[in-house]
C-alpha cells in the first residue's frame, strides 16, 4: 500500500501511448473452451458457471503455506486457534521468489496437495509476479530481460495448471499499474499477457485485482474510472472478472457497491457478464484506509475483542471464504445482499493479515491467534 501517492496521482492524468496488441478490442476476446462463441458476443464473459459454486474447494496443507506449518508445529490452545486459518481455502501467493526453473514443479506440487486425489477440486492461487511492482513500479519500467522472464514464468505456470480447476487472483495491488513512469502501459501489458495465457487453460478462472473502494489514489469520483482503466488495460477481455480489497480493510457493503459500479461500467464498454471476488480476510472490523487512527495503515493493530467499538480502527478476520455471498448469517444490508448475489462470485481470503508487515513473511503466530480470537465470524 502506498506511503507516497504523488506518483500514482500523476500517472492518472498522464496521457498514454497507443494500445498494444494484447489490449485488443472486446471483439478479439479469447473465450473459455466451454463457452459458445455464437452466443457470447463481443466482450462477453465466458458462459460457464461460478467456479466457486460448482466445485469443492481444495485446501493446501504443506510446507509452502506458513499458516499450515505454524498449525502443524503448535500445541494446545494455540493449535486450536490456528486451525481456523490453516483449514480455510486460501490463495497462496506465487511470485518472483518462485524461480522460473522451479515454478512448474512448485505449482504441480501445490495442486496435488490441495486436491488430495480429487481432480475436480478447485485450487486457489494468487500471482504477484510483475517486477518491479509496488513503489518501485512508480520509478522504473521492467527491463527487456524482466519482461521476457515474466512471460516465461507465466507460460510455465499455465502449463503446470493445465486442466486443473483453478481460480487465480492476478497481480494484487493492481492500481500500481497506473503509476508507471511516463504513463507507460508496459506493466499492464504483462498483466494482460498473463490473463490471456492463463484464461486459455480449459478450467481456469482469472480475476484481475483492481484495488479497493477506498484506494487513496482514486478519490470518491475517480475510483470506478481508474479501476476500469486497470482492468481494460490489464486484459479483462480474457478474464472472468476482477478482485477487490486484497490489501485493504473496507467493508463488504462498500466493496459490493464498488464491484457493482465497475461491472456496470465494463458492461457499457462491451465487456459484459464479468463477476467480482472480494477479499474478506482482514475486514472483520472494517475501516477506510485513509481513516486509520494508528501510525501505519499498511500494518494495523489487531482488534482487542470481538466487540471493539466502531470508532476504533483495527484489523481482524472477516467473513470466511464462501460462495454463499448473500447468506443471512453475514448480516448484510438487503441491498448489499441482493447485489452480491448478482455480481459477486465469492468472498475469498487472498489477503494475508497473519503475516508480517504488509503481508510479507514471516508468519506471526501471536498475531494470527489474536485475529482468530477477535473475529466476529468464527
BALO-349740 format. One record per residue: residue in three letters; y, z, x of N, C-alpha, C in turn. Coordinates in steps of 0.001 Angstrom, whole numbers, plus 500000, padded with zeros to 6 digits. Atoms other than C-alpha are relative to their C-alpha. Example, Ala and Ser with C-alpha at 12.3 -4.5 7.8 and 13.67 -1.06 7.14 Angstrom:
ALA498810500000500890495500507800512300501200500000500900;SER498810499940499180498940507140513670501090500730499230;
END
This chain:
UNK498825500000500847500000500000500000501229500000500886;UNK498865500188499105503351499063501423500849501240500193;UNK498995498973499749505610501538503115501387499374500046;UNK498731500722500005508326498941503520499832498773499144;UNK500176501081500965508818496490500700500916498816500257;UNK499034501077499785511555494333502157499340498651500247;UNK500605501304499772509257491592503495499384499428498741;UNK500642500472501218507475491429500159501021499443499024;UNK498976500451500934510613491160498090500589498685500463;UNK499433501237499479511986488488500372499082498829499741;UNK500946501098500174508825486475500062500010499463498588;UNK500018500440501389509122486353496303501081498982499702;UNK498901500911500282512362484443496482500058498847500992;UNK500026501076499016511393482134499331499374498757499397;UNK500598501242500492510787478527498414498803499667500849;UNK501282500173499338507284477405499303499667498529500208;UNK500423501371499693505615474324500711499212499407498860;UNK500759500688501049503779471776498623498608500571499907;UNK501325499407500240500477472864497098498939499307500826;UNK501081500544499186497377472398499202498875499494499127;UNK501077500619500772494262470562498188499146501019499296;UNK500810498978500651492423473768497453500616500480498706;UNK499304499539501191495045474629494863500271498806499102;UNK499889501196500820494361471567492772500365500364498580;UNK499640499768501392495325471171489122498841500602499259;UNK501089499409500758493324473016486479498905499007499667;UNK501009500991500358491541469778485655498964499837501097;UNK500919500137498885489907469917489088499091501205500160;UNK500743498749499847488322473316488473498507499751500104;UNK501446500036499872484741473854489569499425500993499018;UNK500544499125501022482669475304486739498624500520500388;UNK501286499362499798479694477616486817498885499095499499;UNK501075500921500353476349475842486612499535500165498572;UNK500436499800501375475692477374483201501045499565498998;UNK498947500422500912478945476064481773499805498557499577;UNK500050501366500488479238472922479714501331499331500265;UNK498760500683499658481800470570481200500593499302498788;UNK499513500719501167482044468795477890500792500893499068;UNK499334499091500923483241471924476096500984500925500673;UNK499152499040499312485032473903478800501463499602499964;UNK498617500452499974488191471797479040500663500327501320;UNK499302499812498725490678471668481871500427501441500172;UNK499572498648499682491158475040483496499322501092499203;UNK500666498982500817488857476810481051499087500852500863;UNK500917499117499297486867479796482210498575499553499750;UNK501398500379500157483155479406482660499441500577498698;UNK500510499589501309481299479602479376498696500770500141;UNK501158499137499941478913482401480194500438501415499661;UNK499695498680500516478694485972479024500499500939501102;UNK499540498953499105480271489037480575498837500461500881;UNK501136499624499138478050489677483630499711501491499989;UNK500204498555500000478577493419483370499267500485498755;UNK500674499630501246477212493470479827498615499361499870;UNK501264500740500136474273491097480375498989500326501087;UNK500907499604498924472730492659483492499990501514500141;UNK500020498625499510471546496080484521500788500027501310;UNK499183499899498792473756497358487354499196500609501141;UNK500636499441498828472282497826490792500869501077500630;UNK499278498947499278473245500890492841499475500028501427;UNK500399499968498593473194500695496618499869501448500468;UNK500229498663499451471712503777498289499433499841501397;UNK500415500217498620471644503286502008501113500329500972;UNK499112499555498932473393503817505324501324499248500048;UNK498727500717500012476104501200504665501016500659499077;UNK499110499372500976477575503398501923500201501473500351;UNK499774498618499560479209506632503170499819501034498895;UNK500208499037501087479045508246499721498529500379499895;UNK501431499709500064475268507940499721499567500810501226;UNK500347499269498782474996509120503332500416501460499875;UNK499526498622500169477096512194502532499124500764499022;UNK500886499354500977474958512966499463498643500296500627;UNK501329499852499405471744512454501427499962501160500993;UNK499949498937498990472882514934504074500427501347499429;UNK499479498770500597474275517528501665498887500868499427;UNK500939499072500630472559520567500161500740500795498929;UNK499433499072500965473119522934497270501003499390499049;UNK498974500432500949476220522645495113500677498714500462;UNK499364501218499474477746520003497393499167498774499662;UNK500871501141500303474748517765496862500094499632498522;UNK499885500262501433475009518132493095501319499309499673;UNK498695500620500246478696517252493155500014498559500497;UNK499950501323499394478317514296495487499100498999499295;UNK500894500905500725475514512871493367500751499194498957;UNK499234500701501027478094511934490746500621498713500547;UNK499456501196499377479682509474493172498884499114500536;UNK501053500775499342476565508411495057499156499198499023;UNK500860500674500977474721507412491879500741499004499110;UNK499246500984500774477510505265490425499881498618500642;UNK499893501361499480477573501489490762501424499809500511;UNK498687500156499389480448500928493179500055498668500748;UNK499818501194499181481888497937495004500069500399501467;UNK499919499795498553481075498090498684500910498938500591;UNK499055500932499384483824496514500793499393499383501265;UNK500361500744498796482833493833503296501265499359500551;UNK498788500566499411485457492650505787499803499595501445;UNK500058500480498623486298491711509349499177500922500896;UNK500841499084499234484393494780510583498521499627499903;UNK501351500552500085481235492946509489500002498676500772;UNK499882501191499147480759490374512299499414498739499344;UNK500465501270500545480266486707511469498510499781500232;UNK501403500264499688476881486630513174499047500988499335;UNK500848499018500680475654489612511132500214500050498491;UNK499627499819501398477298489209507741498899499547499044;UNK501032500483500923474500487180506136498870501016499870;UNK501077499005500044471820489709507086500463501276499315;UNK499488498786500624474032492602506020500102499847498481;UNK499915500242501440474661491050502601498609499968499381;UNK501374500033500525470961490326502111499405501397499927;UNK500506498625500010470092493915503045500652500803498871;UNK499293499280501058472746495244500680499464499610498630;UNK500526500481501279471447493094497824498608500563499742;UNK501368499518500172467828494079498407499974501483499649;UNK499935498567500275468679497778498458500553500254498601;UNK499368499789501305470894497502495363499061499636498853;UNK500859500479501091468361495590493288498668500731499926;UNK501270499267499955465258497510494389498898499287499222;UNK501061500798500602462976494719493253500356499326498696;UNK499570500619501259464845493843490044500990498881500318;UNK499157501116499587466208490395490847501028499602498951;UNK498987500260501022468196490356487602501115501048500025;UNK498986498948499932470194493467488549501288499456500612;UNK498692500451499527473918492885489075500422500792501230;UNK499548499381498762475191493584492588501516499847500094;UNK498542500001499945478859494530493005500486500154501444;UNK499450499967498649480837493858496175501480499653499959;UNK498601500393499822484424493509497355500132499354501369;UNK499762500699498732485608491134500075501450500206500423;UNK498684499687499444488537492178502269500055499376501399;UNK500282500677498725488300489555504989501182499232500597;UNK498874500745499435491676487789505395500636500803501144;UNK499346499392498831493162488544508833501123499064500446;UNK499567498629500290495978489509509057500176500237498503;UNK499745499604501380496440491414505797500842501258500023;UNK499127498849500123498454494354504524501327499726500732;UNK498651500122499434501678494935506505500090498908501070;UNK499980501024498958500720492631509371500130498605499409;UNK499912501310500642500453489756506910501439499594499724;UNK498584500303500212504216490010506404500677499557501292;UNK499392500276498701504796489430510119499471498725500655;UNK500551501190499362502454486610511127498931499369499113;UNK501028500720500742500064483990509759498678500033500763;UNK501276500118499285496360483681510546500050498841500992;UNK500077501075499019495774481664513689498963498972499561;UNK500997501033500300493721478480513621498596500555500160;UNK501318499400499764490785480409515080499647501004498902;UNK500253499025501062491153483177512481499669499295498685;UNK500303500741501229491173480631509664498593499418500050;UNK501348500557499860488033478953511000498946501095499889;UNK500931498874500068486333482321511425499829500475498566;UNK500053499579501402487221483272507855499097499074499186;UNK500799500947500780485724480097506396498522500092500358;UNK501397499844499586482554480516508440499398501259499394;UNK500464498715500544482237484144507339499720499874498506;UNK500181500180501445482694483212503660498787499122499718;UNK501158500883500202480159480385503927498696500771500174;UNK501225499239499732477577482753505385499789501077498937;UNK500091499000501074478357485440502820499446499343498734;UNK500437500689501210477943482960499962498554499546500107;UNK501384500413499823474717481610501416499032501152499837;UNK500859498827500155473290485125501554499907500445498551;UNK500010499652501424474266485734497918499051499088499233;UNK500904500942500650472512482582496729499970500146498494;UNK500189499900501453471104483022493225500195501408499450;UNK499884498609500437471721486782493081501116500176498974;UNK498891499646500909473704488032490054500978500923500728;UNK499013499207499274476864489273491719501349499944499302;UNK498612499940500432480355490354490723500811500401501219;UNK499279499806498746482850490122493566501493500136499747;UNK498549499827499992486362491547493758500504499411501305;UNK499574500762498834488189489228496118501389500424500483;UNK498790499674499249490841490499498561500894501034499306;UNK499150498929500527492134493886497326501391499999500639;UNK498581500042499625495901494402497603500486498555500068;UNK499665501410500077496351490791496570501458499641500165;UNK498590500370499851500181490918496471500451499709501422;UNK499586500305498638500291490764500261499931498509500308;UNK499988501458499822499579487044499894501403499442499835;UNK498650500493500260503188486719498757501005500356501095;UNK499032499592498977504738488240501868499815499234501292;UNK500217500788498790503549485612504352501321499443500526;UNK498748500500499426506296484510506762500362498600499497;UNK499464501292500418508476481630505571499359499484498710;UNK500597500402501264506701481617502209498727499200500150;UNK501218500778499755503554480144503734498918500324498975;UNK501129499808500907500569479637501461498665500103500739;UNK501246499952499240498028479884504258499082501137499549;UNK500908498945500475496700483323503184499422499701498620;UNK500493500333501338496441482163499567498943498905500053;UNK500991501073499866494575479038500667498649500552500441;UNK501252499386499566492000481219502398499313500709498833;UNK500573499339501178491527483329499276499438498963499032;UNK500467501054500898491228480141497214498716499357500516;UNK501237500527499416488603478828499624498825500900499645;UNK501065499060500332486564481972499103499660499958498516;UNK500248500059501442486998481807495324499165498781499641;UNK500732501232500302485723478228495295498557500075500489;UNK501344499975499412482757478740497614499113501035499306;UNK500791498950500639481621481994496029499683499660498555;UNK500227500337501404482053480757492464499015498862499836;UNK500976501076500063479861477787493289498563500519499998;UNK501337499414500083476908480166493554499638500187498521;UNK500338500123501428474964479970490263500158501253499166;UNK499921498768500783475183483637489254501079500957500512;UNK498931499182499424478365484855490932501267499905499161;UNK498724499916500714481473486005489076501042500567500957;UNK498945499609499074484669486243491143501217500484499221;UNK498784499428500577487654488426490235501003500170501134;UNK498992499974498943490743487855492400500958501163499756;UNK499137498831500178492780491009492991501466499588499932;UNK498608500389500237496368490780491738500936501194499908;UNK499103498853499969497863494221492365499795500955498849;UNK500051499012501065498704496700489632501266499888499161;UNK498854500080500910501097497155486739501255500615500597;UNK498845499309499410503343499352488912500208499630501464;UNK499811500398498600503245497405492187501495499888500274;UNK498541499917499815506715498078493659500711498660500144;UNK499315501263499759507496494506494684500219499207498724;UNK499942500803501200507024493236491172501232500301499150;UNK498921499642500908509568495165489148499547499841498553;UNK500426499984501400509437495596485366499896498626499359;UNK500006501314500634510125491936484572499253498949500827;UNK500603501017499144508659490098487549498525500149500244;UNK501383499710499679505195491596487568499019498939499573;UNK500943500992500508503374489101485415500192498679500732;UNK499716501252499286505079486126487055499421500026501405;UNK500520499883498641504180487378490527498482500017500004;UNK501459499942500064500601488177489545499407498629499727;UNK500494501344500301500118484716488059500144499104501224;UNK499820500787498781501536483199491247498880500301501004;UNK501098499612499114498996485161493301498703499330499573;UNK501276500484500517496158484034491072499892498481500049;UNK500054501468499993497047480359490754499854499493501432;UNK500111500417498599497575480004494489498678500439500613;UNK501215499437499424494504482117495200498716499505499375;UNK501229500627500478492045479990493206499476500479498667;UNK500480499561501313491924481336489651499295498866499265;UNK500672501137500621490824477831488685498485500065500182;UNK501428499901499724487435478683490201499389501296499466;UNK500495498639500230487155482350489225499812500314498522;UNK500139499508501370486016484174486118501258500742499572;UNK498830499231500397489095486358486236500666500681501178;UNK499217499309498992491100488912488176499770501499499900;UNK500181498553499897491092492554489238501352500677500147;UNK498751499239499963493811495196488874499753501443500429;UNK499922498549499745494671498685490163499081500470501121;UNK500946499629498954492451498624493237500448501127500899;UNK499508498958499106494694500894495314501112500825499365;UNK498983499231500710496931502404492647499353500971499017;UNK500455498896500832496669505171490065500507499855498568;UNK499402500244501310498162503559486953498975500222498889;UNK500866499675501132496756504406483521499284498777499464;UNK500723501096500653494235502323481637500897499272498998;UNK499113500749500907496774501546478864500976499087500733;UNK499069500841499248499255500259481454499294498786500596;UNK500708501110499365496648498138483219499441499015498972;UNK500474500905501061495186496744479994501163499160499481;UNK498819500757500432498693495770478881500358498940501027;UNK499700500978498966499286494075482237498957498877500003;UNK501055501020500041495919492287482061500210499043498838;UNK499765500833501185496725491046478571501133499017500247;UNK498850500863499736500093489673479660499660498916501022;UNK500397500990498993498601487958482716499112498928499375;UNK500907500961500625495851486346480650500758499043499092;UNK499208500878500872498344485026478120500826499025500823;UNK499232500893499128500482483615480947499097498943500635;UNK500951500967499451497424481988482510499600498978498932;UNK500330500914501098496492480526479122501079498930499853;UNK498884500935500164499939478949478915500021498945501097;UNK500068500953498899499298477253482262498717499183499983;UNK501234500763500104495942475882481134498771500666500567;UNK501141499260499463493721478492482767499511500961498916;UNK500369499232501183492060479726479611498715500792500209;UNK501247499249500044489397482321478989499772500974501123;UNK500213499057498898489951484491482034499908501435499491;UNK500187498591500342488970488167481979500439500870501174;UNK499582499053498966490039491246483902498936501063500233;UNK500697498741499713488292494128485610501063500952500538;UNK498987499001499648490229497348486174499353501139500777;UNK500492498875499218489668499940488879500398501311499336;UNK499737498678500580489354503441487413499494501120500900;UNK500569498987499110488031505263490469500977501128500294;UNK499036498985499576491289507149491061501148500191499016;UNK498914499799500978493320507214487827499609500953498883;UNK500353498992500996491773510184486071501181500860499578;UNK498739499327500323495240511760486168501102499011500373;UNK499193501159499586497368508595486139501457500331500278;UNK498563499943499733500815508232487623500423498664500590;UNK499463501228499443503069505381488652500254500192501493;UNK499920499905498542503084504648492366501360500500500473;UNK498656499631499562506846504967492725500457501365499531;UNK499627498686500535506882508300490883499241501135500664;UNK500772498948499343504606510189493250500941501050500584;UNK499104498920499599506145513589493998499678500563501382;UNK500349499539498668504371514163497307500588499090501070;UNK499403500771498901505194512709500728499464498584500150;UNK500606501300499708502811509726500717499103499550498849;UNK500809500454501135501569507878497604498766499199500400;UNK501217500684499570499025505993499705498883500990500322;UNK500993498964499733497240509299500301500321501237499163;UNK499590498890500858497914511525497275499041501176500062;UNK500855498819500049496628515050496981499074499898498799;UNK500940499948501117493613515645494761500454501080499027;UNK499614499036501027494259517439491484499272501329500202;UNK500595498673499850493558521170491381499048500350498867;UNK500858499674501137491934521189487958499939498827499037;UNK500134501034501024490832519081485009501247499939499136;UNK498843499912500902493906520234483089501325500063500759;UNK498747500042499244496566519561485726501132499487499111;UNK498888500441500860499973519262483965500399498557500280;UNK499659501417499892501141515710483311501111499756501017;UNK498867500207499091504308516202485380499595500079501467;UNK500489499894498633502232516890488495499260498705500358;UNK500676501228499584501213513739490361498899500334500996;UNK501156499738499157497742513916491868498906499013499637;UNK501059500999500146494543511928492154498677500663499633;UNK501375499601500277491116512361490575499266498814499405;UNK500829501092500498488242510227489363500313499697498542;UNK499751500422501368488817508210486220498721499653499262;UNK501140500421500813486530506625483641498912499432500910;UNK501062500527499140483143505959485257499765498517499740;UNK500211501438500144482114502330485808499215499677498726;UNK500631500313501284481220500739482467500528498687499439;UNK499505501145500762481394497540480401500454500403498605;UNK499652499496501331481986499704477332501461500441500013;UNK498596499726499707485735499447477724500785500591498835;UNK499269499502501167486727500443474184499346501223499385;UNK500742498866500534484436503446473766500928501130499565;UNK499176498917500533485844506298471706500126501156500989;UNK499978498849499087484975508799474441501065499891501088;UNK498934500131499009487698507379476677501355500402499419;UNK498771499531500665490321508499474122501197499073500234;UNK498938500979499801492339505307474438500776499776498710;UNK499265500389501206495135504348472057499320498802499335;UNK500677501057500733493914501997469351500324498609500505;UNK499607501318499500495896499030470630499358499705501347;UNK500629500182498684494608499549474167498523499671499853;UNK501428500239500191491005499707472969499739498586499491;UNK500196501344500548491357496504470972500264498919501043;UNK499691500989498969492990494602473813498956500024501119;UNK501025499896498964490465495918476336498724499294499568;UNK501220500637500511487590494767474167500101498482500061;UNK499786501441500017489100491293474048500152499409501395;UNK499588500602498739490313490825477613499376500610501261;UNK500486499300498812488549493275479956498477499996500045;UNK501459500027499844485021492761481256499432501378500292;UNK500559498693499615484597496240482736501066500848500677;UNK499320499068499114486120499340484252499072500213501187;UNK500817499925498792484897499485487849500562501008500984;UNK499549499195498882485077501673490909500001499116501246;UNK499861500717498739486310499328493620501098500604500866;UNK499178499152499147488896501817494855499099501044500643;UNK500854499058499257487647504495497267500763501276500333;UNK499160498814499773489590507745496819499330501086500820;UNK500733498993499239486890509770498585500040499721501499;UNK499874500303498582487653508069501888501316500544500551;UNK498812499513499297490342508918504440501227499190499571;UNK498704500575500343493952507750504322499917498508499682;UNK499952501374500484494485504503502358498604499407499799;UNK501328500499500343490811504234501505499176499508501166;UNK500767500418498835489579503710505056499086501134500451;UNK500944499002499519486760505500506846500748501103500764;UNK501331499600500435485635508211507261499970500568498581;UNK500205499331501271484193509699504089500384501470500158;UNK499530498615499923485793513074503350499268500823498945;UNK500890499288500912483202515374501830500769500974499106;UNK499262499013500799485581518157500716500872499316498959;UNK499176500738500948487913515629499113499139499436498871;UNK500884500575501018485017513931497302499526501067499015;UNK500467498917500872483706517228495952501115500431499049;UNK498879499605500850487158518137494660500315498931498954;UNK499811501083500969487511514719492999499015500130498845;UNK501021499841501049484267515323491115500294501216499144;UNK499757498757500728485218518867490176501164499880499022;UNK498789500025500797488586517860488709500091498825499020;UNK499913501140500910487789514646486833499771500444498555;UNK500219499658501417488108514932483028498903499158499349;UNK500950500939500608485443512245482519498552500288500367;UNK501364499706499571482386513902484006499184500618498882;
END
